[in-house]
Amino acid sequence: MTGETQVVEINGCRLRVQVTGPAGAPVLIAHHGGGGIGSLAEPRATFGLLADLFRVVVYDARGCGESDAVPPYSHAQWAADLDAVRAWTGAEQVVVAGGSYGGFIAMEYAVAYPDRVLGMVLRDTAADGSNLQLAFANARAQTRVAIDWDHFDRYWSGRVDSDDQLKQYWGELIPLYDQEYDPVRSAAAVEAGIYRHEAHNWCFQHNWPVYDLKDALPAVTCPTLVTVGRSDWVTPVSCSETIATLLPNAELVVFEHSGHSPQVEQAAEFQATVREFLQRTVLRAPTP
C-alpha cells in the first residue's frame, strides 16, 4: 500500500488515504489544514519528505478533499477518525502532525488519545478560537489587498452558500497568508484546491465557538515541536507561544521570513528543523 492513494472505510465514511515509506517504520500521521478547503496534498508535500524515516500517512478528512461527506465534521469526530486511521495502519503509537486547522485536530487527538502519541509537530495553529480577534485586526490594518468585508464575514462565520463561493472567498483571502505575496503562486494554489463548503461552514458554526484546549494541554506530555511564521496574520506568533507555554515538553521555533506557511516559504529550514526534532526526541538517533 506504499505510495498509492486508496479508499479506506473509516468509522462509516470512505476516506482517501495515501501511505509512503517503508513497512515497519514508525508511523507519522499528518492531518491537513483548512476544514473544507484542505486535502491530503498539503501534508503530503510537507511531511512526505520524511518517508525515509517514517511511514507517512495522509488522508482527506471526512467532508474534505475527495472523501465522502458524512457528518458530523466535529473535532471529536475528526480525532476519532485519526485514531481509526492509526488502528488501520497497525501502529500502537504514532507521531501526529498538523498545520493551521490540522493543528487543532492534532492537539484534540493528543488530548483525547494521549497514550497513542509518540510526538507531535504543530505549525501555525492555536489552542483556542481567540486568534480570530487578532486576525481580524491584522486584516483591517494591512494594505496589501482590498477586502470585501461582507465576503470576509461570511467566510469566517461559516455562511458560505456553495463550493464555488467558498473558492471565490478563499481566493480573496489568500493574498494575506504569505510574508511575500506571489500572485502567481497564490492563484495556482487556489486553482489546485478542493472546496467543500458544508465542512467549512460546520467548522465555524459549530466547532469554533466551543474550541478551547488551554486547560487540557498541560496534561499532554509527548515531545512537541511548535512552529510558526513571524508574519502569520491568522494564527500569530502569540498563539504558538501560548501553546508552547502550556505543553510541558514543547519547543518553539519561529521562522523569521514566513507568513502562515513556513513549510513553503522557508522549506529547507522547516524540513531540517522537523527532521532534527523527530530524530532527537522520537527516534532518539543522532542527526547526521
Steps between C-alpha positions, in 0.01 A plus 500: 500500500804727487473811283156423362183691570219274612152522648464367853179479702559673833218528755235458231655753260715431196824700525767554235828387660860495382792323667870542421807361667629156597286239670603461861617860540344717772174653378443875457144612429466856370160670497438768241389853584204694373184319602312505170784647293778253586606162367778247536709687239635749758619254769630266229723778367607604850558166671549263207868591502528315832410170336860384537449503878125443544204333344319821410120487486288783361130506418205719411292545814130421478321773308830627355699440185369192322373316809132435556271760656379325815438743786571590772811702416579559865844501658405193702398310187810604306719395796316166518559453129871570550513229764319258270755577228771424757337167577473426127877546465557245777705744709447515874646850520563771241649842448215738423549818299283783379515856379240774542161327546685170486684613810168528682425137417851384589465659844145369543636154423786530748254612769249221429749218427817589694628141520502475120730798436878463474551862405330795336593759239286815483519782248327841514208403718321602821378350826163676487288718272617835633753530218223625271479826694870552427454390140216744437707786641792397278272486196369851566852637546655352185526690173593216267152436361154655517265276697131445430388504863168331430681206340756505780228478766311227313818294467598520868148451633432191286230652282624383159235388254691275259835343418556758226431783744745351748765494228425865417525613862820302556650658191430844649670408830806310382710815431518551878669170576860523376759746625595577139188496284547313172177541300592225254571246773189604694277469194643156427429393859139616472450306177657186646264496797197281561213694656233352729284774647294275729807400703629857498170634633492232770845608619396858566138448602552206738869434573648845544261634768595216739864444406729554800777257599694728733398315817566158345842555340710486820410130527647425155856388573624376162792689343353773281650731241303825467584700187367829366582766245591840640250679271209258539189719494236240594671297775763752615817414691326567832271202436797265462665653805187414700508139379871463575448642849212264578658179368756372754735346240479749213757685293411817309664601173409827326582528130596862446435524126160330478133567536251221562697241299866468602494148354481678161666837557798358690473143382860388555519646850161357591590151382832506682335617822229233494744224408747589774225524760347162414836325481600637839175460692308215337758287322772594753766479235781748436444738212745429215 
